[in-house]
Each structure stands twice: as C-alpha cells, then as structure tokens.
Amino acid sequence: MDEKILEKATELFMQEGFKVVTMDEIAASMGISKKTIYRHYANKNILVEKSARSIAEKILAKIDLIFSEQINPIEELFRVRNEIAEIFTDQKTAGLQQLKKYYPEIHDKLKNSQSAKMELCFQKSIERGIELGLYRADIDIWFIEKLHRNAMNFLMDDEVVHKDSKSFTEYQNKYLDYHIRAIGTEKGIELLNELKQKLHEN
C-alpha cells in the first residue's frame, strides 16, 4: 500500500502542485480513507519529501542509463533533454514550482543530493567530447560543467520558463544550441546541426 499511495500522490502532485493537493484528495482518488494514508505516512510533509525524492531518483536513473551507453556526448545532451522534458512537460510543471516555493528545504535538499553525481557525469561527458574532437580542447572543464549545471537548474526552476510545456521545451532547445555552439569544434557543431535536423524531421 505504501507504494500505491506514493505513486498516486506523486501523480497528483506533479499535475496539480505539491501545495494544493490535499490528503483528502489523494484518499478520494484511491477510494480509501485518509486514516489509511496516515497509517503509512504520518503527515503530508513526509509524503511530499518521499514523492519528490522518487521523482529525483527516476530522473537520475534515466540519466545514468544514458551515460552508461557511451554514445557521443552531444547526443547524450539531447537524450537527457528528452528525458527531463518527458517528466516536466504536458502540464506537469506545477508540482516543481510549488515544491520550490512552499517546501524549499525539501527542494534544496534534493537538489544538493544530486549535485555531486550530476557533476561527475557531465565532467566525464565533456572530457569525452574533447577526446572525440567534438568540443574544443582549450575549454575549462570545471567551469563549463558549473555553467551547464546552473543553466539546467534554471531551466527546471524558473517560473517564466515553466509557464507552459511548449515554453519549457523551447527554452531547453535554445539553451542546448547555445551551449554546444559555445564549446563545440567545427565537427561538434556539424553533429549538432545533424541532430537538430533529425529532430525537425520527426
């Protein structure tokens, strides 16, 4: 029952927002009593944190899988973008915004817990990009990784970017184009254009 409650709560939180969804609403949507939920989750804060953590773990697992495939680093960035977009678009951005606004401690704790792992993944990706001749050899890997991660955090947190799902995807695409052109070699930018053309065709 723990998992079923968590799954339904996460679905509602992402669609409507962590703040506005009540324990009564979760119980009603499952056809169970609120007391049943409280037997498994003592209060809403605990359920919010576990729900947010499950979302974060889902994202990290998908990103881990992408990096484990050792495809070229530019395609990796597009794959990561697709996975994030799948989770945070289609009117599912209300949850993230309300988590940041009304549960800042949970939001910040989860973000910090992911930072070290994401930093290592993207540093290795940039290093491989240099080795493959896709990124310039003269770039500062540490600095570029920090810029990239901060930009990704901005895209996932900013209210203007998240005004609708179309806006979120559009800004993600604009950022990736900017990022790769800023550090890419001629070979890398050529690959970028090829990937963009494939996306346009699809």
N, C-alpha and C positions, 0 to 999 in steps of 0.2 A: 504493500500500500504506500510505503514511503515514496517509492519511485513514481508511482502513478500520480500521487499528489504533486510531486516536484515537476513532473512532465506537464501536467495541466496548468500549474501555476506559472511555469516558465512561458508557456504558450500565451497565456493571458497577459502576463507582464510585458512581453515583447510587443504584443498587439495594441494594448491599451495604456500601458505605463505601470511602473512599479508602485507609484503613489496612489493612483486612482483605483486599482483593483483591490477589492476587499476580500477578507477571508470568507465572508458570506457568499460573495460572487463565485469564488473558487469552489466552495462546497456545493452551491446550487448547480454549477456547470457539471459537477461529477455525480450529482444525485446522492450526496452523502451529507451528514450533519457537520456543522462547524466543530463540534466536540471531537469528531473523528480526526479532523485535521490537527487539532490542538494536542491530541494524544501522540502525534508523530512530530509535530513542530510546535514548540511551546509558545512561540509568538511570531508575528509577521516578519520581524527583522531577521530571524533565523532563516525563515523560508526565502526571503529576499536574497540573503547572502548565499545560500546554497544554490538558488536559481541562477544568480549572477555568476557564481563560480562554475556551474555546469556549462553555461554559455561560453565562458572564457576557455574552459578545458576543451570544448568542442572546437573552437577556433584554433587553439594550439595544436590539437591532434591533426587537424586537416593541414595546417601549415607544415607540421613535422613530416607528414606523408609527402607533401610536395617537394620539400627539400631533400628527402631521402631518395627521391627518384633521380637526382643528379641531372636534371635537364638543364639547358643553358640558363644562366641567371636572369636574362631578360624575360624569357618565357616564364620563369619562376614568379617574377613580379606580377605578371598578368594572371597567372593561376591563383596567386594569393589574393589579388584584387577580386577575382571571380568568387572565391570562397567567402570573403568578407561581404561582398555585395549580396550574395545569396542569403546571408543571415540578417543583414541590416537594411534591406530594401523591402519593397512590397508592403509599405505602411507598417514596418516593424521597428521603426526608429524611435517611437515614443518611449519605449522601455529604456533605451540607453540614455536618453536625455533626462528622464525622470530619476534614473539611478544616480546620475551625476549631481542633479540638483537637490534631491531630497535625501539621498543616502551617500553623501560624499565620502565618508570614512570607508564604506564598503567599496565604492568605486575606486578610490585611491589605493586601497589595499590590494585589490585585484590587479590593478594596472602595475603596481610595483612588483607584484609576484611574477608577472610575465616579463618584466623588463630584461632581466639577465638572459633568459632563454632566447628572447627575440633578438637581443643584441648579438649574441653568438651566431645565430642563424644568418642574420643579414651581413655580418662581418665576413663570414665564410663565403657567402654568395658574392660579395663584392670582390673578394680575393680570387675566386674562380673566374669572375668576369674579366679581371685583369689578365689572368693566365691564358684565357681563351682569346684575348685581344678584342674583347667587346667593350671594355672600359679602359680609360686612359691609365697608364702606369704611374703618372705623376700625382694622382689624387691622394688625399689624406683619408685613409680608410676609416679611422676612428671618427673623424669629423663628418664625413659623408654619412656614415651609419647613424650618427646622432641627428643630423638634419632629416634623414629619411624617417627615422622613428618618430621624431617630433611632428613631422608632416602627417604621418599616418594617424597619430593620436589626435591631431587637429581635425582631420577628416572624419574621424569616428565620434568626436565630441562636440564639434561646433554646431550650434543651432541653425545657423543660416545654411550650412551645407546640408543639414538634415531636414530642410523644410519639406522635402518630398523625395520619393525614391529616385525620380529622374535626376534631380539635382545632385544627389549623393553619387550616383554612377557617373554623371557628367564631370563632377569635380575630381573624382578618382582618376578618370581618364586624362584630364588635363594635367593633373599632378604627375602621373607616370610619364607622360610625354615630356614634361619639363625636366623631370629627374634624370631620365635616360639621356636626353639630349645634352644635359649639363655635364655628365661624366662619360658619355659614350665616345668611342672611336668612330671612324667612318664605317667600319664593319658593324659596330653595335647599332648605329643609327639606321643603317640599311636593314638590319634584322628587325628593329623597332617598326619601321615602315611596312615591312612584310607582315608582321603580326597584326598591325593596325588594319591592313588591307583585308586580312583573313576575317578579322572581327567585323569589318564593314560588310563583307560578303555574306556573313552568317546572320 
